[in-house]
Amino acid sequence: MSGLRVAVLRRLYRLAWLGLQLRSTFIPRRGRGVKCVLTNGGRVLLVRHTYGARAIWYIPGGGVRRRETPLRAAGREMREELGVGDLCWRELATREMRLDRMTVRLTCLHAELADPERLRLDPVEIAEARWFAQDELPLPHGEEVQPLLDLLAAEPER
């Protein structure tokens, strides 16, 4: 993808994000989403987006479309954003959370990524993705990061 095309699409993503924030200020609604905790050994993958609060590190994820299961949404989002597919997902929990002025019903899923170099980032949506030890998380990180990692830590080993 050309640099000009990426730059234009990034600007459009920023405008769309601002539009969603504005709409949710005046028309509160509940969304559905997934957060995908990808691990490699004791490390977790965090991403910075090209829109919104671009300095903050988040657990990757995205919206769940109408008639789409959270499991299917997790697979689609990780293929789109990170270029990884065929992961063995395990559902951790579903929680109501407030993210960016919107109440979202988030399903948190976990998958172990055996080859951490396998990532192919979408340059339009993802500014950066890095692996972090779970006890050395970067700041600032999203308010969902620690609670979701706590969910993972509470899961029995399989």
Backbone as CSV, one residue per row, in Angstrom:
resi,resn,N_x,N_y,N_z,CA_x,CA_y,CA_z,C_x,C_y,C_z
1,MET,0.846,-1.164,0.000,0.000,0.000,0.000,0.901,1.239,0.000
2,SER,0.583,2.190,-0.838,1.421,3.382,-0.957,1.337,4.250,0.294
3,GLY,2.392,5.022,0.524,2.439,5.912,1.681,1.314,6.941,1.679
4,LEU,0.987,7.467,0.499,-0.095,8.450,0.405,-1.435,7.818,0.765
5,ARG,-1.673,6.620,0.263,-2.933,5.927,0.570,-3.049,5.652,2.073
6,VAL,-1.966,5.204,2.692,-1.962,4.944,4.137,-2.259,6.231,4.896
7,ALA,-1.613,7.333,4.508,-1.818,8.619,5.193,-3.275,9.078,5.084
8,VAL,-3.860,8.956,3.904,-5.256,9.366,3.710,-6.191,8.488,4.534
9,LEU,-5.971,7.173,4.494,-6.830,6.264,5.255,-6.697,6.479,6.757
10,ARG,-5.492,6.780,7.226,-5.312,7.070,8.657,-6.119,8.295,9.061
11,ARG,-6.116,9.315,8.221,-6.904,10.523,8.523,-8.403,10.196,8.557
12,LEU,-8.845,9.359,7.639,-10.254,8.961,7.628,-10.616,8.161,8.879
13,TYR,-9.718,7.279,9.334,-9.953,6.533,10.570,-10.070,7.497,11.751
14,ARG,-9.219,8.515,11.785,-9.271,9.497,12.884,-10.589,10.250,12.865
15,LEU,-11.041,10.642,11.680,-12.327,11.339,11.567,-13.476,10.426,11.989
16,ALA,-13.435,9.176,11.573,-14.483,8.229,11.953,-14.503,8.036,13.463
17,TRP,-13.325,7.925,14.072,-13.250,7.748,15.524,-13.839,8.967,16.231
18,LEU,-13.491,10.164,15.757,-14.052,11.383,16.350,-15.571,11.415,16.186
19,GLY,-16.066,11.003,15.032,-17.508,10.953,14.800,-18.206,10.006,15.756
20,LEU,-17.601,8.844,15.996,-18.179,7.888,16.949,-18.195,8.454,18.363
21,GLN,-17.135,9.170,18.730,-17.083,9.772,20.060,-18.163,10.836,20.211
22,LEU,-18.323,11.647,19.194,-19.330,12.697,19.219,-20.732,12.094,19.288
23,ARG,-20.987,11.098,18.462,-22.303,10.452,18.470,-22.608,9.840,19.825
24,SER,-21.627,9.155,20.419,-21.900,8.495,21.705,-22.066,9.504,22.838
25,THR,-21.620,10.741,22.644,-21.852,11.785,23.634,-23.336,12.168,23.671
26,PHE,-23.955,12.214,22.497,-25.341,12.660,22.401,-26.347,11.520,22.296
27,ILE,-25.906,10.383,21.775,-26.797,9.239,21.607,-26.128,8.032,22.259
28,PRO,-26.318,7.883,23.570,-25.673,6.752,24.244,-26.195,5.430,23.697
29,ARG,-25.287,4.527,23.454,-25.684,3.199,23.015,-24.667,2.189,23.497
30,ARG,-25.094,0.968,23.515,-24.212,-0.120,23.932,-23.638,-0.792,22.687
31,GLY,-22.361,-1.063,22.748,-21.720,-1.773,21.660,-21.314,-3.172,22.107
32,ARG,-20.891,-3.971,21.172,-20.338,-5.295,21.464,-18.944,-5.335,20.871
33,GLY,-18.027,-5.896,21.626,-16.664,-5.958,21.135,-15.912,-7.144,21.698
34,VAL,-14.708,-7.303,21.194,-13.804,-8.342,21.683,-12.466,-7.706,22.017
35,LYS,-11.816,-8.252,23.015,-10.427,-7.931,23.323,-9.683,-9.257,23.237
36,CYS,-8.592,-9.252,22.510,-7.868,-10.476,22.186,-6.501,-10.460,22.865
37,VAL,-6.388,-11.198,23.947,-5.137,-11.285,24.683,-4.265,-12.323,23.972
38,LEU,-3.249,-11.835,23.266,-2.310,-12.720,22.592,-1.059,-12.806,23.448
39,THR,-0.647,-14.032,23.747,0.548,-14.213,24.559,1.561,-15.051,23.797
40,ASN,2.798,-14.910,24.233,3.904,-15.727,23.761,4.761,-15.983,24.981
41,GLY,4.615,-17.173,25.563,5.291,-17.441,26.829,4.710,-16.521,27.886
42,GLY,5.537,-15.792,28.591,5.073,-14.869,29.622,4.839,-13.465,29.117
43,ARG,4.898,-13.280,27.791,4.724,-11.932,27.235,3.329,-11.759,26.648
44,VAL,2.891,-10.501,26.608,1.587,-10.165,26.054,1.792,-9.118,24.957
45,LEU,0.964,-9.200,23.922,1.048,-8.252,22.818,0.148,-7.056,23.092
46,LEU,0.708,-5.862,22.993,-0.068,-4.624,23.090,0.142,-3.825,21.811
47,VAL,-0.857,-3.022,21.473,-0.798,-2.219,20.246,-1.098,-0.757,20.551
48,ARG,-0.577,0.099,19.693,-0.959,1.513,19.669,-1.662,1.746,18.339
49,HIS,-2.792,2.439,18.393,-3.565,2.691,17.180,-3.119,3.981,16.488
50,THR,-3.551,4.134,15.253,-3.253,5.342,14.486,-4.337,6.403,14.676
51,TYR,-5.359,6.102,15.453,-6.477,7.012,15.708,-6.724,7.043,17.207
52,GLY,-7.572,7.932,17.651,-7.900,7.997,19.082,-6.708,8.457,19.899
53,ALA,-6.562,7.902,21.082,-5.450,8.243,21.985,-4.227,7.445,21.525
54,ARG,-3.479,8.000,20.596,-2.435,7.259,19.893,-1.217,6.917,20.734
55,ALA,-1.056,7.523,21.901,0.101,7.226,22.754,-0.175,6.064,23.710
56,ILE,-1.428,5.635,23.790,-1.812,4.620,24.769,-1.708,3.221,24.161
57,TRP,-1.169,2.297,24.963,-1.046,0.893,24.569,-2.302,0.132,24.989
58,TYR,-2.851,-0.640,24.063,-4.083,-1.384,24.300,-3.900,-2.864,23.978
59,ILE,-4.777,-3.678,24.513,-4.925,-5.054,24.057,-5.692,-4.965,22.740
60,PRO,-5.228,-5.655,21.696,-5.932,-5.538,20.412,-7.343,-6.105,20.483
61,GLY,-8.172,-5.638,19.588,-9.550,-6.109,19.545,-10.349,-5.291,18.567
62,GLY,-11.662,-5.355,18.710,-12.511,-4.592,17.808,-13.973,-4.904,18.038
63,GLY,-14.785,-4.427,17.133,-16.223,-4.589,17.255,-16.708,-5.942,16.787
64,VAL,-17.858,-6.334,17.321,-18.537,-7.550,16.886,-19.677,-7.111,15.988
65,ARG,-19.691,-7.631,14.780,-20.741,-7.269,13.825,-22.058,-7.973,14.150
66,ARG,-23.126,-7.465,13.569,-24.449,-8.072,13.739,-24.399,-9.524,13.266
67,ARG,-24.956,-10.410,14.064,-25.019,-11.854,13.815,-23.639,-12.524,13.766
68,GLU,-22.626,-11.874,14.330,-21.289,-12.451,14.385,-21.019,-12.884,15.820
69,THR,-20.436,-14.032,15.999,-20.081,-14.485,17.340,-18.787,-13.798,17.772
70,PRO,-18.558,-13.651,19.077,-17.295,-13.073,19.534,-16.078,-13.861,19.038
71,LEU,-16.191,-15.170,18.968,-15.086,-16.000,18.487,-14.743,-15.675,17.036
72,ARG,-15.753,-15.537,16.211,-15.545,-15.189,14.810,-14.984,-13.764,14.681
73,ALA,-15.488,-12.857,15.519,-15.001,-11.477,15.489,-13.526,-11.416,15.875
74,ALA,-13.125,-12.198,16.874,-11.717,-12.216,17.292,-10.831,-12.672,16.139
75,GLY,-11.230,-13.738,15.467,-10.448,-14.222,14.328,-10.361,-13.190,13.219
76,ARG,-11.489,-12.560,12.895,-11.510,-11.545,11.836,-10.642,-10.352,12.202
77,GLU,-10.814,-9.834,13.421,-10.055,-8.652,13.838,-8.541,-8.912,13.835
78,MET,-8.127,-10.080,14.301,-6.689,-10.362,14.351,-6.109,-10.588,12.955
79,ARG,-6.916,-11.135,12.030,-6.458,-11.229,10.634,-6.320,-9.837,10.031
80,GLU,-7.334,-8.976,10.264,-7.318,-7.639,9.690,-6.205,-6.767,10.269
81,GLU,-6.073,-6.736,11.590,-5.138,-5.816,12.243,-3.706,-6.329,12.299
82,LEU,-3.558,-7.639,12.539,-2.225,-8.185,12.822,-1.768,-9.251,11.828
83,GLY,-2.633,-9.637,10.897,-2.258,-10.619,9.896,-2.072,-12.027,10.428
84,VAL,-2.686,-12.342,11.556,-2.576,-13.705,12.101,-3.951,-14.368,12.099
85,GLY,-3.959,-15.637,11.748,-5.204,-16.391,11.734,-4.958,-17.778,12.294
86,ASP,-5.977,-18.582,12.248,-5.891,-19.974,12.714,-5.358,-20.088,14.135
87,LEU,-5.834,-19.225,15.010,-5.426,-19.288,16.406,-6.432,-20.104,17.199
88,CYS,-5.984,-20.740,18.228,-6.846,-21.540,19.094,-7.320,-20.640,20.241
89,TRP,-8.525,-20.068,20.094,-9.052,-19.103,21.046,-9.708,-19.805,22.226
90,ARG,-9.559,-19.172,23.382,-10.226,-19.618,24.605,-10.906,-18.382,25.201
91,GLU,-12.208,-18.497,25.451,-12.942,-17.365,26.019,-12.653,-17.274,27.510
92,LEU,-12.286,-16.063,27.956,-11.996,-15.842,29.370,-13.223,-15.344,30.122
93,ALA,-13.896,-14.339,29.572,-15.059,-13.760,30.255,-15.718,-12.736,29.347
94,THR,-16.937,-12.375,29.704,-17.632,-11.270,29.044,-18.021,-10.285,30.127
95,ARG,-17.669,-9.017,29.920,-17.907,-7.973,30.917,-18.418,-6.698,30.238
96,GLU,-19.215,-5.951,30.984,-19.586,-4.603,30.540,-18.458,-3.667,30.963
97,MET,-17.956,-2.889,30.022,-16.897,-1.926,30.327,-17.218,-0.618,29.620
98,ARG,-16.714,0.443,30.182,-16.868,1.759,29.554,-15.548,2.086,28.868
99,LEU,-15.582,2.184,27.555,-14.400,2.512,26.768,-14.723,3.683,25.848
100,ASP,-13.902,4.704,25.906,-14.082,5.855,25.016,-15.528,6.339,24.951
101,ARG,-16.095,6.676,26.109,-17.444,7.240,26.223,-18.570,6.293,25.835
102,MET,-18.283,5.017,25.598,-19.326,4.090,25.203,-19.286,2.857,26.111
103,THR,-20.459,2.416,26.525,-20.534,1.170,27.274,-20.493,0.028,26.273
104,VAL,-19.580,-0.889,26.503,-19.363,-1.989,25.565,-19.447,-3.313,26.311
105,ARG,-20.126,-4.252,25.712,-20.141,-5.627,26.229,-18.958,-6.326,25.568
106,LEU,-17.872,-6.455,26.339,-16.614,-6.994,25.812,-16.452,-8.459,26.164
107,THR,-16.168,-9.242,25.163,-15.787,-10.632,25.383,-14.270,-10.685,25.256
108,CYS,-13.631,-11.200,26.283,-12.179,-11.304,26.296,-11.797,-12.735,25.933
109,LEU,-10.922,-12.855,24.944,-10.458,-14.164,24.491,-8.942,-14.209,24.579
110,HIS,-8.423,-15.418,24.680,-6.978,-15.601,24.791,-6.504,-16.621,23.756
111,ALA,-5.328,-16.347,23.188,-4.670,-17.317,22.315,-3.168,-17.169,22.510
112,GLU,-2.484,-18.285,22.443,-1.019,-18.302,22.511,-0.501,-18.274,21.079
113,LEU,0.397,-17.349,20.807,0.987,-17.216,19.473,2.396,-17.792,19.532
114,ALA,2.590,-18.932,18.911,3.869,-19.640,18.997,4.997,-18.866,18.309
115,ASP,4.691,-18.187,17.214,5.714,-17.457,16.458,5.440,-15.958,16.554
116,PRO,6.098,-15.262,17.480,5.807,-13.836,17.676,6.258,-12.957,16.502
117,GLU,7.081,-13.476,15.624,7.546,-12.700,14.468,6.570,-12.784,13.297
118,ARG,5.508,-13.514,13.460,4.534,-13.784,12.404,3.603,-12.599,12.110
119,LEU,3.642,-11.570,12.902,2.713,-10.448,12.770,2.942,-9.671,11.477
120,ARG,1.839,-9.297,10.822,1.864,-8.393,9.666,0.859,-7.282,9.966
121,LEU,1.364,-6.171,10.495,0.488,-5.094,10.969,-0.213,-4.388,9.826
122,ASP,-1.472,-4.023,10.064,-2.208,-3.168,9.138,-1.689,-1.747,9.358
123,PRO,-0.997,-1.156,8.382,-0.393,0.164,8.592,-1.405,1.291,8.735
124,VAL,-2.639,1.044,8.332,-3.672,2.074,8.446,-4.180,2.162,9.880
125,GLU,-4.371,1.020,10.525,-4.993,0.991,11.846,-4.007,0.878,13.001
126,ILE,-2.900,0.166,12.815,-1.965,-0.119,13.900,-0.658,0.657,13.691
127,ALA,-0.353,1.550,14.632,0.893,2.317,14.564,2.084,1.482,15.019
128,GLU,1.850,0.636,16.029,2.938,-0.151,16.592,2.355,-1.306,17.394
129,ALA,3.056,-2.430,17.375,2.698,-3.587,18.200,3.992,-4.112,18.802
130,ARG,3.961,-4.393,20.113,5.156,-4.911,20.783,4.757,-5.909,21.852
131,TRP,5.688,-6.802,22.141,5.520,-7.800,23.192,6.107,-7.261,24.485
132,PHE,5.371,-7.441,25.580,5.811,-6.962,26.890,5.665,-8.079,27.921
133,ALA,6.632,-8.144,28.839,6.465,-9.023,29.992,5.271,-8.497,30.781
134,GLN,4.465,-9.390,31.321,3.243,-8.965,31.989,3.503,-8.156,33.251
135,ASP,4.706,-8.255,33.796,5.032,-7.441,34.966,5.824,-6.187,34.594
136,GLU,5.962,-5.908,33.295,6.680,-4.719,32.818,5.879,-4.024,31.726
137,LEU,4.619,-3.742,32.003,3.747,-3.120,31.016,4.130,-1.664,30.808
138,PRO,4.009,-1.171,29.588,4.354,0.224,29.310,3.288,1.172,29.839
139,LEU,3.679,2.395,30.051,2.739,3.453,30.412,2.782,4.501,29.318
140,PRO,1.665,5.073,28.992,0.334,4.744,29.502,-0.247,3.533,28.769
141,HIS,-1.065,2.771,29.484,-1.794,1.701,28.821,-3.279,1.842,29.156
142,GLY,-4.089,1.237,28.299,-5.538,1.352,28.444,-6.024,0.785,29.765
143,GLU,-7.120,1.344,30.250,-7.646,0.916,31.553,-8.156,-0.518,31.528
144,GLU,-8.344,-1.096,30.349,-8.792,-2.488,30.265,-7.643,-3.480,30.381
145,VAL,-6.405,-3.033,30.198,-5.271,-3.956,30.106,-5.092,-4.780,31.381
146,GLN,-4.931,-4.142,32.525,-4.664,-4.894,33.756,-5.820,-5.799,34.171
147,PRO,-7.081,-5.319,34.137,-8.173,-6.232,34.492,-8.246,-7.471,33.583
148,LEU,-7.953,-7.291,32.306,-8.009,-8.439,31.405,-6.831,-9.386,31.628
149,LEU,-5.673,-8.848,31.949,-4.543,-9.718,32.277,-4.768,-10.433,33.601
150,ASP,-5.465,-9.782,34.532,-5.826,-10.442,35.792,-6.771,-11.621,35.529
151,LEU,-7.703,-11.452,34.585,-8.585,-12.558,34.202,-7.777,-13.734,33.673
152,LEU,-6.795,-13.423,32.840,-5.947,-14.475,32.282,-5.176,-15.191,33.381
153,ALA,-4.644,-14.432,34.330,-3.866,-15.023,35.414,-4.723,-15.908,36.316
154,ALA,-6.016,-15.588,36.414,-6.910,-16.356,37.287,-7.365,-17.667,36.639
155,GLU,-7.147,-17.812,35.338,-7.561,-19.030,34.630,-6.676,-20.209,35.028
156,PRO,-7.265,-21.372,35.197,-6.446,-22.559,35.478,-5.636,-22.941,34.238
157,GLU,-4.461,-23.487,34.447,-3.617,-23.939,33.333,-4.310,-25.060,32.595
158,ARG,-4.182,-25.045,31.270,-4.792,-26.114,30.453,-3.728,-26.868,29.722
